[in-house]
Amino acid sequence: MSGASKSPFGGFFNGARDSMLALQNPDGSIPWFQNGVIDPWNHLEAVMGLTLLGEREAGEHGIAFLRDSQAPDGSWWGQLGSAVPIDEALHQFTMQGVENGHRIRDTNFIAYIATAIWHHYSLHADLDYAHANWPMVKAAIDFVLALQSEHGDIRWTARDPGTPEEDALVTGNSSIHKSLICAEKLAAALGKDASSWHRARLSLGEALAHKPERFDRTWEPKTRYSMDWYYPVLSGALSPEKAAARLASRWDDFVVEGFGCRCVEDEPWVTVAESAELILTLVAHGEQAKAQTQLGWLDQFRDENGAYWMGMQIEQKEFWPIERPAWTAGAVILAHDGVTQTTPAHGVLTQR
């Protein structure tokens, strides 16, 4: 294992670091957990976490995995994973896909490479590395934006045989909006023209802020999901006034004092990744004190070695499921940096 001395956080995240490094495959990919699903978004969440801890070689090995596996059109295939089948419609579709060997090209997953490469540049200021990865980022963003509708929303999957009906998802589009912000900043640093991306982002932001009817049209109502609540705020698409109203409107539905953020409003299940993302959302909205408080709540979710459990059934005070996903650790590390502002990359997910 690598030494803790490289980490700007000292040895605090040794257990999380070791758990992620142990999961990384020889080809650089990082699955959710041992022999688990691999998808570009969650893989990159772990990559960014490792990079923040000083594990630059492992992080760049993870980036190389995506560079080597990118399709000629700029996309990546990924598996939809469901450790816990909360959404029965999605779970049924996912399980059918797994049984049939079917994979998905999720636009949110594909766009996230822009966030990871901008994060790497913000941390290391390595212009040569950014230039080397620019073709990968450009191809990915161009692929995603080719699936944007005239209304601004972006289809959540590529138009492959067997994929669900055309639809856009609030959470996924919010994450894409954030990735587009990062893509534009990367382009500016490299002297590349991103004017078409900028126009696409403004159109997407307009849809997120003012066209709720464009999202989740073919799904059961998804208001029970915390991500659909806070992600539009984290995206940077909402005005400060709209963001404040959105956070206040569902705060008591999702935030459990002393624990964190529920995954869904009607279950006593606090999940660590959602809690970490809500912390970043609070930082982005200027609620530093609340973010600091909730960051402290995350310590109770560490195992005896310091790795992070996926979540807790808070009525029974039991960790559930008994998994420690790599992306959960990555999310916590990103949230920690966002609050403490320890590294030069601390604002990547919180700044507009």
C-alpha positions in Angstrom: 0.0 0.0 0.0 1.1 3.6 -0.6 2.2 5.7 2.3 -0.1 8.2 4.0 2.6 10.9 3.8 1.6 11.9 0.3 -2.0 12.8 1.4 -2.7 16.4 2.3 -5.2 15.1 4.8 -2.5 13.1 6.8 -3.5 9.6 7.7 -7.2 10.4 8.3 -8.3 8.6 5.1 -5.9 5.7 5.2 -8.7 3.1 5.4 -10.7 4.7 2.6 -7.5 4.9 0.5 -6.6 1.3 1.1 -10.1 0.0 0.3 -10.1 1.9 -3.0 -6.6 0.8 -4.0 -7.5 -2.8 -3.1 -10.5 -2.7 -5.5 -8.7 -1.2 -8.5 -8.2 -3.8 -11.2 -5.0 -4.3 -13.2 -6.6 -2.4 -16.1 -7.2 0.6 -13.9 -10.9 0.2 -13.5 -12.5 0.6 -10.1 -15.7 -1.4 -9.5 -18.3 -0.5 -6.9 -17.0 -3.3 -4.7 -15.2 -6.6 -5.3 -16.4 -8.2 -8.6 -19.1 -5.5 -8.8 -20.4 -3.2 -11.4 -18.1 -0.8 -13.2 -19.5 2.4 -14.7 -17.6 5.6 -15.7 -19.3 7.9 -13.2 -18.7 5.9 -10.0 -15.3 4.9 -11.3 -14.3 8.5 -11.7 -15.7 9.4 -8.2 -13.2 7.0 -6.8 -10.4 8.2 -9.1 -10.9 11.8 -7.9 -10.8 10.6 -4.3 -7.6 8.7 -4.8 -6.0 11.7 -6.6 -6.9 14.0 -3.7 -5.1 11.6 -1.3 -1.9 11.9 -3.3 -2.4 8.6 -5.2 -1.7 10.3 -8.5 -0.4 7.1 -10.2 -3.5 5.2 -9.3 -5.8 8.0 -10.3 -4.1 8.4 -13.7 -4.3 4.6 -14.2 -8.0 5.0 -13.7 -8.1 7.8 -16.3 -6.1 5.6 -18.7 -8.7 2.8 -18.4 -11.3 5.2 -19.8 -9.0 6.5 -22.4 -8.3 3.0 -23.6 -12.0 1.9 -23.5 -13.7 4.9 -25.1 -15.7 4.1 -28.2 -14.8 5.9 -31.4 -17.9 8.1 -31.0 -16.8 9.3 -27.6 -19.1 7.2 -25.4 -18.5 4.5 -22.9 -20.6 1.4 -22.2 -21.4 0.9 -18.6 -23.5 -1.4 -16.4 -26.4 0.0 -14.4 -25.9 -1.3 -10.9 -28.3 -1.7 -8.1 -27.0 -3.1 -4.8 -30.4 -2.3 -3.3 -33.4 -2.3 -5.7 -35.1 0.9 -4.5 -36.6 1.7 -7.8 -38.4 -1.4 -9.0 -38.8 -0.2 -12.6 -35.1 0.6 -12.9 -34.1 -2.5 -11.1 -36.3 -4.7 -13.4 -34.8 -3.0 -16.4 -31.3 -3.4 -15.0 -31.7 -7.0 -14.1 -33.1 -7.8 -17.5 -30.2 -6.0 -19.1 -27.7 -8.0 -17.1 -29.4 -11.3 -17.9 -29.3 -10.4 -21.6 -25.8 -9.1 -21.5 -27.1 -5.6 -22.3 -25.3 -2.5 -21.2 -26.2 1.2 -21.2 -24.5 4.3 -22.5 -25.6 6.8 -19.9 -25.0 10.4 -20.9 -24.4 11.6 -17.3 -21.8 8.9 -16.8 -20.1 9.9 -20.1 -20.0 13.6 -19.4 -18.3 13.1 -16.0 -14.9 12.7 -17.6 -14.8 16.5 -18.0 -15.2 16.9 -14.2 -12.4 14.5 -13.5 -9.9 16.0 -15.9 -10.7 19.5 -14.7 -10.3 18.2 -11.2 -6.9 16.8 -12.0 -5.8 20.0 -13.7 -7.1 22.1 -10.7 -5.1 19.9 -8.4 -1.8 19.5 -10.3 -1.8 22.4 -12.9 -0.4 19.9 -15.4 -1.1 21.4 -18.7 0.5 18.6 -20.7 -1.7 16.0 -19.0 -4.8 18.1 -19.7 -3.8 18.5 -23.4 -3.2 14.8 -23.7 -6.7 14.0 -22.4 -8.5 16.8 -24.2 -9.5 14.6 -27.2 -11.2 12.2 -24.8 -13.1 14.9 -23.1 -14.1 16.6 -26.3 -15.4 13.4 -27.9 -17.4 12.6 -24.7 -19.0 16.0 -24.4 -19.8 16.2 -28.1 -21.5 12.7 -27.9 -23.6 13.8 -25.0 -24.7 17.1 -26.5 -25.7 15.4 -29.7 -28.5 13.9 -27.5 -29.8 17.3 -26.3 -33.4 18.2 -27.3 -34.5 21.6 -28.6 -36.0 22.2 -25.2 -32.5 22.0 -23.5 -32.9 18.6 -21.7 -30.5 15.7 -22.6 -31.6 12.2 -23.1 -30.3 9.9 -20.4 -29.2 7.1 -22.6 -27.9 6.8 -26.2 -30.4 5.6 -28.7 -29.4 2.0 -28.7 -31.7 -1.0 -29.3 -33.4 -2.1 -26.1 -32.9 1.2 -24.2 -35.9 2.8 -22.5 -38.1 5.5 -24.1 -36.5 8.8 -24.7 -36.5 10.8 -21.5 -34.3 13.1 -19.4 -33.6 12.7 -15.7 -33.3 15.6 -13.3 -30.4 14.2 -11.4 -28.5 13.1 -14.4 -29.0 16.4 -16.3 -28.0 18.3 -13.2 -24.7 16.4 -13.1 -24.2 17.0 -16.8 -24.7 20.7 -16.2 -21.9 20.6 -13.7 -19.7 18.6 -16.0 -20.3 21.2 -18.8 -19.1 23.9 -16.4 -15.9 21.9 -15.9 -15.6 21.2 -19.6 -15.8 25.0 -20.4 -13.2 25.8 -17.8 -10.9 23.1 -19.2 -11.3 24.4 -22.7 -10.5 28.0 -21.5 -7.3 26.7 -19.8 -6.3 25.0 -23.0 -7.2 27.8 -25.3 -10.0 25.8 -27.0 -13.3 27.1 -28.4 -16.2 25.9 -26.2 -18.8 28.4 -27.4 -21.2 25.7 -28.6 -20.8 23.9 -25.2 -21.6 27.2 -23.4 -24.8 27.7 -25.4 -25.8 24.1 -24.8 -25.2 24.5 -21.0 -27.3 27.7 -20.9 -30.1 25.8 -22.6 -29.8 22.9 -20.2 -29.8 25.3 -17.2 -32.9 27.0 -18.5 -34.6 23.6 -18.7 -33.6 22.6 -15.2 -34.7 25.9 -13.7 -37.9 26.5 -15.6 -39.1 23.4 -17.5 -39.7 20.6 -14.9 -42.1 19.0 -17.4 -39.2 18.0 -19.6 -37.8 15.5 -17.0 -38.7 12.0 -15.8 -41.7 11.9 -18.1 -41.8 8.1 -18.4 -41.1 7.3 -14.8 -43.2 7.0 -11.7 -43.0 10.3 -9.6 -39.4 10.6 -8.3 -40.0 13.2 -5.6 -39.1 10.6 -3.0 -35.5 10.6 -4.0 -33.1 13.0 -2.3 -30.9 13.4 -5.3 -33.7 14.8 -7.3 -34.1 17.4 -4.5 -30.5 18.6 -4.0 -28.8 18.0 -7.4 -30.4 20.9 -9.2 -28.9 23.1 -6.5 -25.5 21.5 -6.8 -25.6 21.8 -10.6 -25.3 25.6 -10.5 -28.3 26.0 -12.8 -30.6 27.6 -10.2 -30.5 31.2 -9.0 -29.6 31.7 -5.4 -33.2 32.4 -4.6 -34.5 29.3 -6.3 -31.8 27.2 -4.7 -32.7 28.4 -1.3 -36.3 27.7 -1.8 -35.6 24.2 -3.1 -33.4 23.3 -0.2 -35.9 24.6 2.4 -38.8 22.9 0.7 -37.7 19.3 1.5 -35.1 19.7 4.2 -37.1 18.0 6.9 -38.1 15.2 4.5 -34.6 14.1 3.8 -32.2 15.4 6.5 -32.0 13.4 9.7 -30.3 15.3 12.5 -27.1 13.6 13.7 -27.0 11.2 10.7 -27.2 12.8 7.3 -29.3 12.5 4.2 -31.9 9.8 3.4 -31.7 8.2 0.0 -35.5 8.2 -0.2 -37.9 10.1 2.0 -40.0 7.1 3.1 -37.2 4.8 4.3 -35.1 5.1 7.5 -32.0 4.7 5.4 -29.2 7.4 5.5 -26.7 6.9 2.7 -23.2 8.2 3.0 -22.7 9.3 -0.7 -25.9 11.3 -0.7 -24.9 12.9 2.6 -21.5 13.8 1.1 -23.1 15.3 -2.0 -25.6 17.3 0.2 -22.6 18.7 2.0 -21.1 19.8 -1.3 -24.5 21.3 -2.2 -24.5 23.3 1.0 -21.0 24.6 0.3 -22.0 25.6 -3.2 -25.0 27.5 -1.7 -22.9 29.3 0.9 -24.1 27.3 3.9 -20.6 26.6 5.2 -21.7 26.1 8.9 -24.3 23.5 8.0 -21.9 21.7 5.7 -19.2 21.6 8.5 -21.7 20.1 10.9 -22.9 17.4 8.6 -19.3 16.6 7.6 -18.8 15.7 11.3 -21.7 13.3 11.1 -19.9 11.1 8.5 -17.3 9.8 11.0 -19.8 7.3 12.5 -20.0 5.5 9.1 -16.4 4.4 9.2 -15.5 0.7 9.8 -12.7 -0.4 12.1 -10.1 0.4 9.4 -11.5 3.7 8.4 -13.3 2.7 5.2 -16.9 4.0 4.7 -20.0 1.9 4.7 -22.7 2.6 2.1 -25.3 3.6 4.6 -27.2 2.9 7.8 -30.7 1.8 8.7 -31.1 4.4 11.4 -34.0 2.9 13.3 -32.0 -0.2 14.0 -28.6 1.5 13.9 -27.3 -1.1 11.5 -25.0 -0.6 8.5 -26.9 -1.6 5.4 -26.1 -3.0 2.9 -22.9 -4.5 4.1 -20.9 -2.9 1.3 -18.1 -0.3 1.3 -18.3 1.1 -2.3 -15.3 2.8 -3.8 -17.5 5.7 -4.9 -18.8 6.2 -1.4 -15.3 6.8 -0.2 -14.6 9.1 -3.1 -17.6 11.2 -2.4 -16.6 11.6 1.3 -13.1 12.7 0.4 -14.4 15.2 -2.2 -16.9 16.6 0.4 -14.1 16.9 3.0 -12.0 18.9 0.6 -14.9 21.0 -0.4 -15.5 22.0 3.3 -11.9 22.3 4.5 -10.6 23.8 1.3 -7.4 21.7 1.7 -6.4 21.4 -1.9 -6.4 23.7 -5.0 -9.2 21.4 -6.4 -11.6 22.1 -3.5 -14.0 24.2 -5.5 -14.4 22.0 -8.6 -17.8 20.7 -7.5 -19.0 23.7 -5.6 -18.1 26.7 -7.8 -20.2 27.9 -10.7 
